[in-house]
Amino acid sequence: MGTQAIRTGNPDGGVEWYATLPDGMEWGWQAKHVEGIDPLLTAMTDSVKRVAKERPELRKLAFAISWNLATGTRGGERKSQRQKYEAKVATWKRTISGADRIEFELVQESDLLDELSKPEHRGRHWFWWHHVVLGRDWLEKRYKEQADAAGEKYRPDLQVDIPIQEDLIALGFDQAVLTHFNRLRRDVITAVNDLHVLVKDEDAPGAFAYQAIHDAAAALKSTASAIAAQAGDPPTTLLYLIDQLSATAEAIEAARDYERRAKAEWRELPSDDPKRNQNPPERAEGYGVGVLGKAINELHSWLESSVGRAFRRRTYFLTGKAGSGKTHLLLDATHRALLAGRPAVFLAGAQFGRGDLWASVADQLGLEPVGGDVLLSAMDAAGEAAATSGSRFLIFIDALNETTPADFWRTHLPRLRAAVARHPHVALGVSCRDTYRDLVLEGTEDKHYVHRTHPGFAEREVEATQRYFDHYGLEAPKIPLLTPEFTLPLFLRLYCESLSEADTHSLPTGHQGRVAIFERYLGAKIRTVARRLRPDATSSYELASRFHEVGRPRLDQISGECS
């Protein structure tokens, strides 16, 4: 029908869902979980009054109830429950202003069960009636298991916030991100409302350019006002808005270009030319147009940023160097989602490749192998139920490069991505070491993803250094750590551990290369091993002898490989 069902907030105007038809009319749905026919009809009446008053365009209202109305009478009743409902509908139409234009429909328990029994709703049925699965506590338990398995790759105690986290928050359609988008959208609408750019005289200089701004802005306002962003919207939903933002910006720039040319021509006029007395037009440089241009630029820039693209789309591909923090980022995103009430799971790439894709997913989640369709449908239901405007169930798969065989994802990732695409409240985020990217993505598969490279601690080096040094009880560095590898969380941690396990916690003077840093780190670790191999050592001489016996040859070998 070309319509979109929109879930309402509170107050809901008498409906919990509504859809606007192409002709502008609305259909609405309201769920009533009320026991007893009389309390049920009272609750329905309240909703009808609100709908008739607040939704003048609504033409059909369906009530969904969790039990079946009896069609027979008992205990001396004069009317059955069904007859009471039908009589109440007639009363509504007769006594409530505006109710006579509404068609009322009743969806009962049996109707709901018939719908849920259809094959395409097996996952939804599985989610709601197997509530122990995919619920918040259940997901929290899965997260803790994966966080524990990640070991040193995930260190919440060394958390340093970095901007790329916002991408994954937006991917899950977090309410804070939706609020930010709606604020930018409303800023554009307000700027259009305050715009006064037309001139009364159609033949006045620049009138055509100002008319173009007015027309483009009016179309932009119409589109922006009609948007009620939902987590389940197709990725293309906001493309028309982006196009109209660009069109209005181009109209403004064209008018400004005209004014610049007109001003240049005016300056070239002879001093005695009568036209010198008429100043060139400057409406496109006025305050109202400036405010609109700024609002357009902010919304357009945000929509085209990595955060905005993750918000609009539902597939995300993260690459990065070894040790850049990809595993930490995805586990942190999983945790943040769960804290915000959004569903998310983290899966390890190393656990795939030994059998069926969905059997591997179920195995990592500790579930029976129910199949991809059922599992994704259940995840879709969980994502949709998480917020008024819905959210997205985040599936994170970390380290595709650790899957054996190495080319496993070349064929399985497109299938997984296509399966996820059929479920609007599910999003997919994967990570892969940068050197394996071309092995995983083949042909045009990469165009389906928002691509980002993990920056490590780039532009956050000072904050990260302070955080790590404080954690390991080290003196703050007196000069910046300029070795590029210090932007890698793994490298910074190795550096701090090597110093914390050394005889002194003071920093070496001057800059050190990678070989010297690794040698000190390996030396500290090998000394730890030497202590374990010679626990009865009574002097530093004995410990040093054991170190030179078992550790020094290996350390020299590794140092040579790093040179």
N, C-alpha and C positions, 0 to 999 in steps of 0.2 A: 504493500500500500504506500510505500515511501514515507512511513511515519517512524517516529522514535519515541519509545516509552521512557518517561522521565520520572524518577523517584523523587518525591517531594520531601521537604524537611518539616519542621514544626514551627509555626502552624502550617497545616497542610491544605487548608482550604477545602476540607471535607473529603479529600482523596489521598491515597498513599502513592498511587501511580497515575499518570495521565499521558495521553498521546494526542498530539495535534495533527489533524488530518490536513490534506492538501488544501481543502477549502476553508481552513481556519477553525473548523469545529473541533471539539475535544471529546475524547472518551476517557472515563476515569474508572479506577478500581479502588475499593476500600475493603480491607480485611477486618472481620469482626470475630474475635474469639471470646464470645459471651455465652454463658450457659443460661438456658431458660428462654422461652419464646418472648415473654413480656419484656425482660431486660434487653434482649436482643433488638426488639422493635424500637424500644426507647433510644438505644444507641444509634440505630439506623436513622431514626427521625432527626436526631441532632446533626448527623452528617448531611442529610438531605437539605436541611435548612441552610447549612454553611455553603454547600455546593450551589444552591439556587441563588444565594446572595453574592458569593465571591467568584463564581465561575459562570458568567452569563453565556459563554460559548460552549459549555458542556452539553452534549446531546445524549450521552449514554453513560450510565453508572452501574457498574457490576459490584455486587457485594459478595465476597468470598467468606464462607463460614466453615468451621471445622466439624460440623455434624449435619446430619440430614433432618430436614423438617418432616415430622410425621404427617401422613396424609389421612390417617384415621383418627377417630376420637376415642377417649376413654374416660372413665370416672365421671360420667355425666357432663363432659364437655360438649358445648353446642357446636363449636367449630374446631377443626383440626389446626395444627400449627401452620400448615401450608395455607389454609383458608384465611387464617389471621394475617399472614404475611400479605396475601393478595388484597385483602380488605384494607390493610394499612397503605399499600401502594396507591389504591384509589383515593384514600384520604389525603395522602401527600399531594397528589395531582389537583385535588379539589381545594385544599386549604393553604398550601404553601405557594406563595407567589414565585413563579418561574419553574416550579416542578412539573407543570403540565407539558413542558417542552422536552422533558427528559425521559428516555426509555430505561427502565430498570431491569436488571438481570440478576439472577441468583445463582451462584456457583457453590455447590454443597460438597460435603465430604466425598461422596461417591464420584463426583465430577473431578475432584482433585486427584483421587486415587487412580481414576481412569487415565488421566493425563500423565501421572508419574509412572504408570505401568508401561508407557510407550518406550521402545528401545532407546530413543535419543535422550531419555531422561533417566537412564539407569544410574548415571553418576550423581545426579542431583538427589535421587532417592537414597543412594548409598551414603552421601554426605549427611543428609538430615537425619536418617534413621540409624546411622552408625556414628553418633555424635562424638564418641570417644576418639575418632580418627579425624585429623586435620583441625581439631579444636586448638585453642590457645595453649593450654597446658601440654597437650600432645606435641605441638610444634615446638614449644619451649624445650621439651625433653630431647627432641631430635637435634635441636640446635646445640644443646650442651654436649651431646654425644659427638657431634662433628667438631665442635670447638676443642674438645679434649683430644680427639684424634689428630687434629692439625698440629698439636704440639707447639714448637717454637715459631711456627709460621703465623700463629695468631696470639698476640700478646696485648690483651686489653689494658694491662697495667702500663703499657708504653704507648697508649693511644695518643696520636697527634692528629687533630682534625685537619683535613685538606679539602679543597673545593670540590674535587671529583665525587665526594660523597653525595653531593646534591643531585648528581645524575641518577643515582640508584634510588634515592628518595622519590624523585619525580617518576622514575620507571614504575614504581608501585602505586602511583596516583595518590600520594599522600595529601591529606586535606590541607596542610599548610601550603603546599605547592599550588593546589587548586585555588586557594584563597588569594595567593599572589597573582595568579593568572587573572582571576576575576577583578582584582583591583586594577591591574593594567588595562583590562578591557573596559572597565567603567570609566577610567581616566580618559580613554579615547572618546567614549560616548559623551561624557561631560564636555570635553573640548569641542566636539561637533555642535552640541547644543549652544555653546557660548560663541560660536563662530558667526561673524557678521562681515561677509566679504563681498556681497553683491553690490553693484551700483545701480541707481535708479535708471540712469540713461543707458539703454542697451548699446548705443553708439559711442559711449564714452571710451577713451583709450583704456585698453586692457580688459574691457567688459567680458570678452570671450574667455580670457584666461581665468577670471574670477568665477565665471559661471562654471567652468570646468572643475575648479576646486569645490564649489558648492555641490555640484552633482556627484562628484566622486565621494565627498564627505557624507552626503545623504545616503548613498548606497552602502558605504562603510558602516554607518550608524545602524542601518537596518539589519545588516548581517551580524554585527557585534551584539546588538540587542536580542537577537533571536537565539543566541548560543546559550545552552544550558549544559555545560560540559559534564559528561558522565564517563566513568572509568571504562565502560564497554563500548565507547564510540569507536568507529573505524579509524585507522591511522590517517585517512584522507579528510576527516571531518573539518579540520581547521585550515586546510589548504586554500579554500575560497577566501577565508578571512585574511590569510597572508597575501593573496593576490590583490585584494582590495586595499590592504594597507600600503602595498607597493604602488598601486594605481593612484591613490590619494597623495602619497609622497611625491610621485612623479608630476602630478598636476600642480602641486605647490612649487616644485622646483622649476617647472615650465613657466609659471607665472613670475617667479623671481627672476628667471632668465630674461623674460620679456621686459621686466622693470629695469634690469641692469642695462639692457640695450637702449631702452627709452631714455634713461638718465644720461647715458653716454651721448646720445643724439642731441639731447637738450643742452648739454654742456657745449656742444659744437656750434650751437646757433649764434649768429651775430648778436651783439649786445642790444641792437636796436630792433631785433625781430620781435614782433608782438607775442609770439609763442613763449618768449622768455618769462612772460608774466604768469604763465600757467605752469605750476610745478608738475614734474612727472609723477605718475601714479606710484604709490608705495604701499598699497594694501597688503600685498603678499609678504611684506616685511613687518606688518603690524603685530600687535601683541596676541590677538586671537589666533592668527595663523601660526605664530611661533609656538604657542602652547599646544596646538593641535599637532604640529610637526614633531615636537618633543615627545608627546604621548605616543604618536605613531612609531617613532624611532625606538622608544623603550619597549613597546609591545613586540614589534617586529624583531628587534635584536634578541629579545628573550626567547621568542618562538624558534628562532634559528640557532640559538645557542645549544650546546650539548644538553643542558638541562631541559630546555624547551622541546628539543627533538625527542628526548627520552620520555617526556610527558605526553607527546603526541603519538609516539610509536611504542611498540611492545617487545622489541628485540634489541639486545645490547651486546656488543662484542668488545671485550677488554683485552688489550695486549700489554706487554711490558717486559722489561729485562728480568732475569732471574734475581730474586731478592728485592724487587721493587715494592712488594706489598700487596700483590693481587689477592692472595688467599685471605689476608687480613681484611682487605677492603670488602670482599664479598661476605665474610662472616660478620663483620661489623654491620653491613647493610642488612643482613638477616636479623641480627639482634635489634637494630633500630626499628625495623618493620614490626617485629613482634611487640616491642615496647609501645609502639603507636597503635597497636590493635590491628595491624595488617598481617595477613598470613604470608609466610615465606619458608622455603626450605633450601638448604645448602647440600649439594651433592659433590662427591669427589670424583674427578675424571679418572683417577687410577682404578676405581672400582668398576669401570665399564669395560666392554670389549670381550668379556668372557661368555657372553650369551646374548639373549634377546634384550633390546634396549629397555623396554618397559619392565621386564623382569628384573633388570639391574636397578631401575629406579625404585621399584617396590621393595627389593631386597635392602637397599640402603635406608629406606624408610621403615623397615620392619613390618611390611604389609604383605598380605597374600597377593599373588600375581593376578590382579583383577583385570589387567589390560589397560592400554593407553586411553581408550575412549572413556571408560568408567572413571579412571583416576583423574583425567583432565576435566571431565564434567563435574566431578566432586570438587576439585580445586576451583573451578569456575564459580560454583555455588558459594564456596567459602569466600572468595574474593568479592562477589556481588553483595554478600550479606554483611560485610565488614564495616560499611559506612553508608550514609544516606545516599550519596552519589556513587556508591560503590568504591571498590579499590581493586587492585590487581594482585592475584596470588603470584608471588615471585618465586620462580624456579632458578636458582643459581647453580651452575655447573662449573667447578673450578678446575683449572689445569688440564685442558683437553690434551695437552702435549704429553701427559703422563699415562694416557690410555694406550693399551697394547691390544691389537696392532696399531702402529702409528697412523695409518690411514683410515682408522675406524670412523672418524667423524666426517670424512669426506663424503660418505654416502648417508650416514645416519643423522648428521646435523640438519641437512635440508628437510629430511622427513620429520624430525622433531620440530623444527621451526614451523613447518606447514601444519602439523597437528596442533600446535599451540595457537596458531593464527585462527583456528576454527572456534576458539573459546575466548570470547572478548574480555573476560576478567582474569586472564592468565598472561603473565609476561615472562620472558626468558632472558637471562643474562649469563653469558659464558666468558671464561677467561682462558688465555693461551699465551705461552711464552712467545715473544715477538719473532723469534727465529723459526717457529713452527706454523706461523700464520698461513703461509701459502700452501702448506701441506693439508691444513684443515679446510680452508675455503677454496673452492674451485669454481671457475666460470663466473657467472653473475650472482653467485650466492651472497657475496659481500654486500651487495646493494640493499639487502633486506635489513641491515643492522645499523644502529647508531654506533660508530666506531670511536673508541678513545684509547689512548696510550697512557698507562699509569705513569704519572709524573714523579712517583716517589715523594721525596720531601722537597722537590724543586720549589723555590720561592717560600719555603717554610723551614729552611735549613737552621736558622737561628733558634726558632721555637723548638724544633726537633732536637737540636744539640742540647739545649737547656733541659728539655724533658728527660733525655737519656742520661745526661751527666748527673742530674739530680737523683735519678733512680739508682744509679750505680755508685753514688757517693763520691763522685769525682769533682775535682776543682774545675770551675768553668774555664774554657780555653781563653787565653789572653789574645790570641789572634784567630781570625776566621779559619775554619778547616776548609781549605780550598780544593782538596782532591775531589774531582767530580763524583767519585764513588760515594762520598758522604751524603749524597742525595738518596742513596739506596738504604732503606731501613735495615736490611740485613748487614750491610757493611758497617753502618754506624753501630749496630749492636755488637758485632764482632770486635770492633775497635774498643768499645767501652768495656766489654768483658775481658779483653786482654789486659787492659789497664787495671781493672778492679782485682784481677787475680795476680797481678805483678807485686813485687815487693813494695812499690810505692804507688800511690794514687795520683801523683802529680803528672802533668802532661809532659811529654818530651818537648824539648825546645825546637823551634823551627818546624818546617813542613816535612812530612814523611811520605814516601811513596808506598805503593800497594804492597811491594815485596816486604818492606820493613814491618808494615802493619800486620800482614799475614804471618810473618815469621814470629812476631811477638805473641800473636794469638795462639798459633800452633804450639809455641814453646810453653805457654801457660797451660794449655790442655794436656800436653805430653807430660809436664811436671805433675799434673793431677794423676795421670795414669801411673807415673813412676811411684807416686806415694801409695797407690793401691797395690802395685806389684812388690813394693818393699815397705809394708806397713811397720816393720820392726826397726826401720832406720832410726838411729839415735843421734845422728848429726846431719847437718846440711851437706857435709862431704860425701856421706854414703848415698844420700838422695841424688846428689849431682852425678855421682858415678853411675847410678842406675839410669839416670836421664841420658847421659852420653852413651851408654851401652845400647839402650833400646830406642831412644827417641831422636838423638842427633842425626843418625843416618837418614831416617825418614824425613826429618825436617829439612835437611840439606837437599833431598830429592825434590820435595815440593817447592822449596824456594827456587830451585833451578828451573822448574817448570813454569813458575810465575815470571821469571826474568825475561 
